[in-house]
Amino acid sequence: MDKLTEKDLQELFNLKKKQKKKGRFSKFIVVLVILLNVIFTTGIFYVFTKVGNEPSTLIVSWFGFTTVELWSLSKIKREESK
């Protein structure tokens, strides 16, 4: 088994650090989308109680958009791992 030099250890450490940073962005996006969906749903409930009618086209469009964003992010992560 080869002995690792200090330089090799530092390179491995830097590589691992970069991998952790890459995962942070996607996790942030997922949490942000979930939080925005909760806020949107709360807003729609409020509008429904005041008006008595829900904006169904807006609801379908919003959840369609966020679903596509999450699927796209997962596809990027799958392609990265190959």
C-alpha positions in Angstrom: 0.0 0.0 0.0 1.4 3.4 -1.0 2.1 6.0 1.6 0.1 9.2 1.1 2.0 12.4 1.2 0.9 15.5 2.9 0.1 17.0 -0.5 -2.1 14.0 -1.5 -4.0 14.3 1.8 -4.6 18.0 1.2 -5.9 17.3 -2.3 -8.3 14.6 -1.0 -9.5 17.0 1.7 -10.1 19.8 -0.8 -11.9 17.4 -3.1 -14.2 16.3 -0.3 -14.8 19.9 0.7 -15.9 20.8 -2.9 -18.3 17.9 -3.0 -20.0 19.1 0.2 -20.4 22.6 -1.2 -22.0 21.2 -4.4 -24.6 19.4 -2.4 -25.5 22.5 -0.4 -27.0 24.3 -3.3 -29.3 21.6 -4.4 -30.4 21.0 -0.8 -31.1 24.7 -0.5 -33.2 24.7 -3.6 -35.3 21.8 -2.4 -35.9 23.4 1.0 -36.7 26.7 -0.7 -39.3 25.0 -3.1 -41.0 23.3 -0.2 -41.1 26.5 1.8 -42.5 28.4 -1.1 -45.1 25.7 -1.7 -46.3 26.0 1.9 -46.5 29.8 1.7 -48.3 29.6 -1.6 -50.8 27.0 -0.2 -51.4 29.2 2.8 -52.0 32.2 0.5 -54.5 30.2 -1.6 -56.4 29.1 1.5 -56.6 32.8 2.6 -57.9 33.9 -0.8 -60.4 31.0 -0.8 -61.8 32.0 2.6 -62.1 35.7 1.5 -63.4 35.2 -2.1 -65.0 31.8 -2.0 -63.3 30.6 -5.2 -59.8 29.3 -5.8 -57.7 30.3 -8.8 -57.3 26.8 -10.2 -55.2 27.7 -13.2 -52.7 29.5 -11.0 -52.6 26.5 -8.6 -51.9 24.0 -11.5 -49.3 26.3 -13.0 -47.5 26.9 -9.7 -47.3 23.3 -8.7 -46.4 22.3 -12.3 -43.5 24.8 -12.2 -42.1 23.6 -8.9 -42.5 20.0 -9.9 -40.5 20.5 -13.1 -37.8 22.4 -11.2 -37.4 19.6 -8.7 -37.3 16.9 -11.5 -34.8 19.0 -13.4 -32.6 19.2 -10.3 -32.8 15.5 -9.7 -31.9 14.8 -13.3 -28.8 17.0 -13.0 -27.8 15.2 -9.9 -28.3 11.8 -11.6 -26.2 12.9 -14.6 -23.4 14.1 -12.3 -23.2 10.8 -10.6 -22.7 8.9 -13.9 
